[in-house]
Amino acid sequence: MKVSVFIAASLDGYIARSDGGLDWLEDPPDLEEDYGYKAFIRSVDTLAMGRGAFEKVLTFPEWPYEGKRVIVLSRTLRQLPPGFKERAELRRELPAQLVEHLRCQGCTRIYVDGCLTIEAFLNAGLITALTLTRIPPSAGWAATCACCTRTPRAYFSGFVQSTYTLPA
């Protein structure tokens, strides 16, 4: 079974603003490109996310995981909001217990989302694939598209280095 992370981060390592905002990620410069997300999400049968990620998803205009099993991992959330009991399950088990439980149920690929949840799965040694998309520096997407020259370099060690040339 695959246990995967598919995430974007700013070059300074953040996946969300301090207030939880994802606006820097929601308006990419190339609206025709999905950066591999559609193929990835098609390959997933179960999502495991933390309370914070779940609460962020609740602010979206539409439920993005129709047809997917969604598990919300939380020690503090006591129940799901009305209308979401058919869309998600609330669980309290540790990542290793959840993975074993899902493996026994025939799950083939878990998508792990949410900062603390990803960290817990990584610390437990359960992540088998991690896709990280780095977002370049800019005051806004328009500046990024028009003004940056990108020079990526991949190393045998797995390190990827990107050099951004910004106008003076």
C-alpha positions in Angstrom: 0.0 0.0 0.0 1.2 3.5 -0.8 1.0 6.3 1.7 1.5 9.6 -0.1 1.8 13.3 0.5 1.1 15.8 -2.3 1.8 19.3 -1.1 3.0 22.7 -2.2 5.2 25.0 -0.1 6.6 28.4 -0.4 10.4 28.6 -0.7 10.6 29.5 2.9 8.9 26.2 3.8 5.4 27.3 4.6 2.3 25.4 3.4 -0.1 28.0 4.7 0.0 31.6 6.0 0.0 32.0 9.8 -3.8 32.4 9.7 -4.2 29.2 7.7 -4.7 31.0 4.5 -3.9 29.4 1.2 -4.6 32.4 -1.0 -1.0 32.3 -2.3 -1.7 28.8 -3.7 -5.2 29.3 -4.9 -4.5 31.6 -7.8 -1.6 30.0 -9.8 -0.2 31.7 -12.9 -1.0 28.9 -15.3 -4.6 28.0 -14.8 -4.4 25.3 -17.5 -1.8 23.3 -15.5 -2.8 21.2 -12.5 0.8 20.2 -11.6 -0.1 16.5 -11.6 -2.8 16.8 -9.0 -5.7 15.3 -11.0 -3.7 12.1 -11.8 -2.6 11.9 -8.2 -6.0 12.2 -6.7 -7.5 9.7 -9.2 -4.9 7.1 -7.8 -6.0 7.7 -4.2 -8.8 5.7 -2.5 -8.5 7.2 1.0 -7.6 10.6 2.5 -6.3 11.0 6.0 -6.2 14.5 7.2 -5.9 16.4 10.5 -8.5 18.6 12.1 -6.8 21.8 10.8 -6.8 20.6 7.2 -10.4 19.4 7.5 -11.5 22.8 8.9 -9.8 24.5 5.9 -11.5 22.2 3.4 -14.8 23.2 5.0 -14.3 26.8 3.8 -14.1 25.7 0.2 -17.1 26.4 -2.0 -17.4 22.7 -2.9 -16.4 19.4 -1.3 -13.3 18.5 -3.3 -13.2 14.8 -2.4 -16.4 13.4 -3.8 -16.2 9.7 -4.1 -13.2 9.4 -1.8 -13.1 8.0 1.7 -12.0 10.8 4.0 -10.7 10.2 7.5 -10.3 13.1 9.9 -7.7 12.3 12.6 -8.2 14.4 15.7 -7.9 14.0 19.5 -9.9 17.2 20.1 -12.7 17.2 17.6 -15.7 15.4 19.2 -18.0 15.2 16.1 -18.1 16.2 12.5 -20.2 19.2 11.6 -23.8 18.5 10.4 -23.9 17.4 6.8 -20.4 15.9 6.8 -21.0 12.5 8.5 -21.7 11.0 5.1 -18.6 12.6 3.6 -16.0 11.9 6.3 -15.1 9.7 9.3 -13.7 10.9 12.6 -10.9 8.7 14.0 -8.5 9.0 16.9 -6.0 6.2 16.2 -2.3 6.6 15.7 -1.0 6.7 12.1 0.5 3.1 12.2 -2.8 1.7 13.6 -4.8 3.5 10.9 -2.5 2.3 8.1 -2.8 -1.3 9.3 -6.6 -1.0 9.6 -6.9 0.4 6.1 -4.5 -2.2 4.7 -6.7 -4.9 6.1 -9.7 -3.3 4.4 -8.0 -3.4 1.0 -7.0 0.2 0.7 -4.3 0.7 -2.0 -3.3 4.4 -1.6 -3.7 6.9 1.3 -3.3 10.6 0.7 -2.1 12.3 3.9 -2.8 16.0 4.3 -2.3 18.6 7.0 0.9 19.8 8.5 0.8 17.9 11.9 -0.7 14.8 10.3 2.0 14.6 7.7 4.6 15.1 10.4 3.1 12.3 12.5 3.1 9.9 9.5 6.7 10.9 8.6 7.9 10.4 12.2 6.2 6.9 12.2 8.1 6.0 8.9 4.9 5.4 7.0 5.2 7.8 4.0 6.2 6.0 0.9 6.0 8.9 -1.6 6.2 12.6 -1.1 5.5 15.1 -3.9 6.5 18.6 -3.0 5.9 21.5 -5.3 7.9 24.6 -4.5 6.3 28.0 -5.1 8.8 30.7 -6.2 9.2 34.0 -4.4 7.2 37.0 -5.4 4.9 39.7 -4.2 2.2 38.1 -6.4 1.8 35.6 -9.1 1.9 38.1 -11.9 5.3 39.2 -10.8 6.5 35.6 -10.7 5.4 34.8 -14.2 6.7 37.9 -15.8 9.9 38.6 -13.9 11.6 35.4 -12.7 14.1 33.3 -14.6 14.3 29.8 -13.2 17.2 27.5 -13.3 16.6 24.2 -11.6 19.3 21.7 -10.9 18.8 18.1 -9.6 21.5 16.3 -7.8 22.2 12.6 -7.4 21.5 12.9 -3.7 17.9 14.0 -4.4 18.5 17.6 -3.6 16.9 20.0 -6.1 18.3 23.5 -6.3 16.5 26.4 -8.0 18.0 29.7 -8.8 15.6 32.6 -9.4 16.8 35.7 -11.1 14.6 38.7 -10.2 14.7 42.0 -11.9 16.6 44.8 -10.1 
